Amino acid sequence: MLQQLSTGPMHGYEIATRIGLSCDARPTDAMIYPMLKELETGGYVELETVVVNGRKRKNYSLSVLGNEAYRASAQAWANVLPQLETAVKEAGVETACCTTTVIDSSIFGEQVDDD
């Protein structure tokens, strides 16, 4: 979740969709929103209510602490990934690891500013 939010503010549905697309899963509201609340309570995520097309929407973004936690966890994974890659290769297992999923943000009903 921190990785998704590292790309910029987004609402819960967008977070769930992006997670689902990136790992071939379908996170439910019961998974996403309690985690967002926990991250907000811990100071990792900031919440802003905005009005989009006349509707209130809660946008979540990483706080300074959340960004630090994301970077620390990314570094920890960077340290362990070489060993995991070796184990996977030795086992002769094919993986779709390290593929990039491009997500068209228009599916979330928002305009993307390319400035």
Backbone bond lengths (Angstrom), bond angles and torsions (degrees), N, CA, C in turn:
res aa  C-N    CA-C-N  psi(-1)  N-CA   C-N-CA  omega(-1)  CA-C   N-CA-C  phi
1 M - - - 1.439 - - 1.528 110.33 -
2 L 1.323 116.89 -40.65 1.461 119.81 177.69 1.524 110.74 -60.94
3 Q 1.321 116.73 -38.01 1.464 120.02 179.52 1.521 110.37 -63.32
4 Q 1.303 117.78 -43.66 1.461 119.96 178.70 1.522 110.52 -61.46
5 L 1.323 117.12 -43.94 1.458 120.93 -178.78 1.529 112.55 -71.90
6 S 1.324 117.18 -17.65 1.467 119.47 178.79 1.528 111.47 -66.82
7 T 1.332 117.40 -15.85 1.465 120.93 179.75 1.523 112.08 -86.08
8 G 1.329 117.26 -10.48 1.459 121.02 178.53 1.513 111.65 137.61
9 P 1.333 116.62 171.66 1.468 121.01 -178.48 1.525 111.55 -61.58
10 M 1.319 115.59 144.78 1.465 120.59 175.54 1.522 110.03 -159.58
11 H 1.312 115.10 161.85 1.463 121.13 179.66 1.525 109.82 -90.40
12 G 1.326 115.86 166.60 1.460 121.57 -174.07 1.512 114.87 -56.94
13 Y 1.334 116.95 -42.25 1.465 120.03 -179.95 1.527 110.52 -62.43
14 E 1.324 116.52 -41.58 1.465 120.30 179.01 1.527 110.79 -64.55
15 I 1.323 116.80 -41.46 1.467 120.53 177.64 1.524 109.81 -59.38
16 A 1.332 116.58 -49.31 1.468 120.82 -179.07 1.523 111.25 -60.35
17 T 1.324 116.44 -43.01 1.464 120.27 -179.44 1.516 111.05 -64.64
18 R 1.313 116.93 -44.72 1.468 120.48 -179.51 1.532 111.42 -64.75
19 I 1.317 116.76 -40.61 1.465 119.35 176.52 1.525 109.28 -62.66
20 G 1.321 116.49 -45.39 1.463 120.67 179.28 1.514 112.90 -58.50
21 L 1.327 116.95 -42.32 1.459 120.82 -179.86 1.522 112.36 -71.51
22 S 1.318 116.73 -32.25 1.465 119.25 -176.12 1.520 113.20 -79.49
23 C 1.326 117.83 -22.17 1.469 118.19 -177.01 1.522 113.20 -133.69
24 D 1.327 116.91 19.16 1.458 121.48 176.70 1.523 111.66 53.18
25 A 1.333 114.86 49.33 1.463 121.39 179.59 1.526 107.80 -133.21
26 R 1.295 117.06 172.68 1.459 121.27 177.70 1.521 108.85 -133.55
27 P 1.346 116.64 81.72 1.463 118.42 179.02 1.532 111.02 -64.30
28 T 1.306 116.05 140.02 1.463 121.26 -179.37 1.528 110.09 -93.62
29 D 1.327 115.61 166.17 1.462 120.24 175.00 1.525 110.74 -57.49
30 A 1.334 116.35 -36.06 1.466 121.19 -179.93 1.522 112.09 -66.28
31 M 1.318 117.39 -18.43 1.463 121.40 175.40 1.530 110.86 -91.51
32 I 1.320 116.54 -43.65 1.462 122.09 -171.50 1.529 112.78 -73.33
33 Y 1.322 117.67 -53.86 1.460 120.03 -170.66 1.527 114.52 -69.52
34 P 1.330 120.25 -38.49 1.469 118.06 174.00 1.535 112.15 -63.02
35 M 1.338 116.78 -36.80 1.461 119.81 177.98 1.529 110.56 -66.30
36 L 1.323 117.04 -42.24 1.465 119.92 177.40 1.525 110.78 -61.20
37 K 1.329 116.81 -41.45 1.470 120.89 178.52 1.525 110.33 -62.94
38 E 1.328 116.34 -42.55 1.464 120.56 178.91 1.531 110.75 -64.25
39 L 1.316 116.89 -42.54 1.466 120.72 178.38 1.527 111.10 -65.59
40 E 1.327 116.51 -36.79 1.466 120.21 177.23 1.527 110.45 -67.11
41 T 1.321 116.85 -45.93 1.461 121.41 178.99 1.525 111.23 -59.90
42 G 1.327 116.90 -37.45 1.458 121.64 179.73 1.516 114.26 -78.35
43 G 1.332 116.75 -6.62 1.459 120.07 178.41 1.519 114.56 86.92
44 Y 1.329 117.26 10.77 1.464 121.14 -178.95 1.530 112.71 -87.08
45 V 1.330 115.42 -22.88 1.458 121.56 -175.84 1.523 108.75 -130.89
46 E 1.322 115.51 141.72 1.460 121.20 174.79 1.520 108.54 -110.03
47 L 1.315 115.62 146.33 1.458 122.33 -176.79 1.521 109.48 -115.41
48 E 1.324 115.93 134.03 1.462 121.67 175.48 1.525 107.49 -133.68
49 T 1.319 116.12 129.89 1.456 120.36 176.47 1.523 108.25 -93.06
50 V 1.316 115.83 124.45 1.465 122.04 -179.66 1.524 108.78 -124.19
51 V 1.315 116.21 160.04 1.460 121.06 176.73 1.523 107.97 -107.22
52 V 1.335 115.74 122.12 1.463 122.55 178.95 1.525 107.44 -124.58
53 N 1.312 116.20 121.42 1.468 121.30 -178.36 1.526 111.88 52.48
54 G 1.334 116.46 40.54 1.457 121.74 177.62 1.513 115.37 78.78
55 R 1.326 117.40 2.92 1.476 120.77 -179.16 1.516 110.11 -115.85
56 K 1.330 115.64 141.46 1.463 119.88 175.91 1.521 109.44 -74.55
57 R 1.318 115.13 137.99 1.461 120.69 179.05 1.525 107.82 -138.45
58 K 1.317 115.57 136.01 1.461 120.60 176.94 1.522 108.52 -90.93
59 N 1.315 115.73 118.02 1.458 120.86 176.19 1.520 108.83 -103.45
60 Y 1.301 115.04 133.91 1.454 121.84 179.95 1.520 108.95 -108.50
61 S 1.327 116.09 144.55 1.463 120.94 176.01 1.522 108.55 -144.63
62 L 1.325 115.24 158.41 1.459 119.66 177.88 1.518 109.90 -72.09
63 S 1.312 116.06 137.78 1.460 121.46 170.45 1.526 107.45 -84.10
64 V 1.314 116.66 178.24 1.464 120.27 175.77 1.530 109.19 -59.11
65 L 1.332 116.72 -44.93 1.465 121.22 178.66 1.528 110.99 -62.23
66 G 1.329 117.50 -40.93 1.458 121.62 178.65 1.514 111.97 -63.79
67 N 1.325 116.49 -40.21 1.459 120.49 177.81 1.529 110.75 -65.43
68 E 1.329 116.67 -40.39 1.472 120.28 176.92 1.525 110.75 -63.35
69 A 1.325 117.10 -42.13 1.468 121.11 179.12 1.525 110.68 -64.97
70 Y 1.328 116.45 -40.75 1.466 120.41 177.92 1.523 110.64 -61.49
71 R 1.329 116.93 -46.67 1.466 120.66 -179.60 1.532 111.08 -63.96
72 A 1.322 117.35 -39.92 1.468 120.77 179.08 1.526 110.86 -65.24
73 S 1.323 117.21 -42.12 1.469 119.13 179.91 1.526 110.82 -69.82
74 A 1.330 117.31 -36.29 1.466 120.09 176.67 1.529 110.28 -63.14
75 Q 1.326 116.73 -39.48 1.468 120.08 178.51 1.528 110.66 -66.18
76 A 1.323 117.09 -40.52 1.467 120.49 178.35 1.528 110.52 -61.55
77 W 1.335 117.25 -43.05 1.465 120.60 177.57 1.519 111.25 -66.47
78 A 1.323 116.90 -37.98 1.469 120.11 178.38 1.523 110.70 -61.01
79 N 1.320 117.12 -32.72 1.463 121.31 179.22 1.526 112.39 -72.99
80 V 1.320 117.73 -30.42 1.463 121.36 -175.10 1.535 113.20 -96.77
81 L 1.330 117.65 -23.12 1.465 120.54 -176.60 1.524 114.71 -57.09
82 P 1.327 120.02 -41.01 1.468 117.98 179.33 1.536 113.01 -58.04
83 Q 1.331 117.34 -38.91 1.464 120.17 178.41 1.527 110.78 -67.81
84 L 1.314 117.27 -39.89 1.464 120.66 178.39 1.526 111.13 -65.53
85 E 1.326 117.05 -42.12 1.465 120.58 178.72 1.524 110.93 -61.84
86 T 1.325 116.73 -41.15 1.462 120.91 178.03 1.521 110.58 -62.26
87 A 1.326 116.87 -45.53 1.464 120.88 -179.62 1.527 111.16 -62.15
88 V 1.321 116.97 -41.42 1.466 121.21 179.94 1.522 110.10 -64.84
89 K 1.318 117.23 -44.82 1.467 121.12 178.93 1.521 111.12 -62.93
90 E 1.330 116.88 -43.95 1.468 120.70 179.93 1.520 111.48 -63.18
91 A 1.323 116.85 -31.46 1.465 121.05 179.19 1.529 111.65 -80.82
92 G 1.321 116.68 -8.53 1.459 120.45 179.67 1.511 113.70 71.23
93 V 1.311 116.32 28.11 1.461 121.25 -177.64 1.526 109.50 -96.22
94 E 1.342 115.52 132.71 1.462 119.67 174.88 1.518 108.78 -85.52
95 T 1.307 115.46 146.17 1.454 119.85 -178.76 1.516 110.83 -138.03
96 A 1.305 114.95 152.92 1.466 121.00 175.38 1.519 109.47 -98.16
97 C 1.312 116.34 17.67 1.462 122.66 -177.74 1.521 111.08 -58.16
98 C 1.291 113.29 148.88 1.464 122.20 173.33 1.517 113.16 68.73
99 T 1.318 117.96 25.91 1.454 120.13 172.08 1.520 107.77 -91.64
100 T 1.285 116.01 154.02 1.455 120.82 -178.75 1.515 109.24 -109.40
101 T 1.305 115.57 130.89 1.451 120.99 175.48 1.519 107.83 -102.19
102 V 1.314 116.57 122.13 1.456 120.88 177.42 1.518 107.25 -92.48
103 I 1.316 115.70 129.01 1.453 120.84 -175.98 1.521 108.93 -113.34
104 D 1.309 116.31 125.14 1.452 121.85 177.21 1.525 107.67 -78.79
105 S 1.320 116.78 109.37 1.458 120.09 -175.36 1.524 112.80 -66.98
106 S 1.320 118.56 -11.55 1.461 119.89 178.26 1.526 111.59 -65.93
107 I 1.334 117.78 -18.36 1.464 119.20 177.96 1.519 111.34 -67.80
108 F 1.341 116.73 -13.19 1.454 120.74 179.39 1.522 111.50 -98.86
109 G 1.344 116.96 6.60 1.452 121.08 175.71 1.509 114.10 72.21
110 E 1.314 117.40 29.14 1.454 120.92 -178.30 1.516 109.70 -125.87
111 Q 1.301 115.53 152.19 1.449 120.90 173.33 1.517 108.18 -87.79
112 V 1.314 116.90 139.69 1.455 121.39 177.67 1.510 107.95 -102.38
113 D 1.322 116.60 125.56 1.452 122.09 178.45 1.510 108.22 -89.89
114 D 1.323 117.18 116.33 1.459 121.54 -176.63 1.517 113.20 -87.24
115 D 1.329 118.51 12.11 1.474 120.53 -179.64 1.494 112.17 -68.26
